[in-house]
């Protein structure tokens, strides 16, 4: 059974909570590529924001300088449905677009804690001061637009 949901907040949250990897579709002079990253998220003022952490160098960082708009996909395989003739993959997914922006100050701390929580850590379990002060690491956000979720059960 295929279901499509558009901007249903509860469905969006369930997918964001159950999935683990954010895939960003990017393009540079060498062509298209997919960049996977772990993520955290918050929902504030009816806007969903994803956060990720990355070294401040590399191919994706070069792309963000001249084209910060990204297409994203978050998904997970839930198993397979088997009937007389078919094996159907069951999955849930969220796709959207957004603009990558580096965060600083309190928002940088918020990004780290959202990442830690989503990855299953409590902030009390991690020494995070050195992470926040590392000049080679950047924390980034993507405010989601045009969110579409899909579920095949």
Residue pairs with C-beta under 8 A, 6 or more apart in sequence:
1 152
1 153
2 150
2 151
2 152
3 150
3 151
3 152
3 153
4 148
4 149
4 150
4 151
5 11
5 12
5 148
5 149
5 150
5 151
6 147
6 148
6 149
7 147
8 149
9 43
11 149
11 151
12 48
12 94
12 147
12 149
13 43
14 92
15 74
15 76
15 92
15 93
15 94
15 149
16 41
16 48
16 74
16 94
17 118
18 76
18 92
19 74
19 75
19 76
19 92
19 94
20 38
20 76
20 118
20 119
21 36
21 37
21 38
21 39
21 74
22 36
22 37
22 38
22 39
22 50
22 52
22 72
22 73
22 74
23 34
23 35
23 36
23 72
23 73
23 74
23 75
24 34
24 35
24 36
24 37
24 60
24 70
24 71
24 72
24 100
25 32
25 34
25 70
25 71
25 72
25 73
26 32
26 33
26 34
26 35
26 60
26 63
26 67
26 70
27 33
27 63
27 67
28 59
28 62
28 63
33 59
35 59
35 60
37 52
37 53
37 54
38 52
38 53
38 115
38 118
38 119
39 50
39 51
39 52
39 74
39 115
39 118
40 50
40 51
40 52
40 111
40 113
40 114
40 115
40 116
40 117
40 118
40 119
41 48
41 49
41 50
41 51
41 114
41 118
42 48
42 49
42 51
42 110
42 114
43 49
47 143
47 144
48 143
48 144
48 147
49 141
49 142
49 143
49 144
50 72
50 98
50 141
50 142
50 144
51 103
51 110
51 111
51 112
51 114
51 115
51 139
51 140
51 141
51 142
52 111
52 115
52 139
52 140
52 142
53 111
53 112
53 115
53 131
53 137
53 138
53 139
53 140
54 60
54 61
54 137
54 138
54 140
55 61
55 136
55 137
55 138
56 135
56 136
56 137
56 138
57 136
61 138
64 100
64 140
68 99
68 100
68 101
69 97
69 98
69 99
69 100
70 97
70 98
70 99
70 100
70 142
71 95
71 96
71 97
72 94
72 95
72 96
72 97
72 98
72 142
72 144
73 93
73 94
73 95
74 93
74 94
74 95
75 91
75 92
75 93
75 94
76 91
76 92
76 93
77 89
77 90
77 91
78 90
78 91
78 92
78 153
79 90
80 87
80 88
80 89
80 90
81 87
81 88
81 90
81 153
82 88
88 152
89 152
90 152
90 153
91 150
91 151
91 152
92 149
92 150
92 151
92 152
93 149
93 150
93 151
94 147
94 148
94 149
94 150
95 147
95 148
95 150
96 144
96 145
96 146
96 147
96 148
97 144
97 145
97 146
98 142
98 143
98 144
98 145
99 142
99 143
100 140
100 141
100 142
101 140
101 141
101 142
101 143
102 138
102 139
102 140
103 110
103 111
103 139
103 140
103 141
104 139
107 139
107 141
108 132
108 139
109 132
111 139
111 140
111 141
112 128
112 131
112 132
112 139
113 123
116 122
116 123
116 126
116 128
117 123
131 137
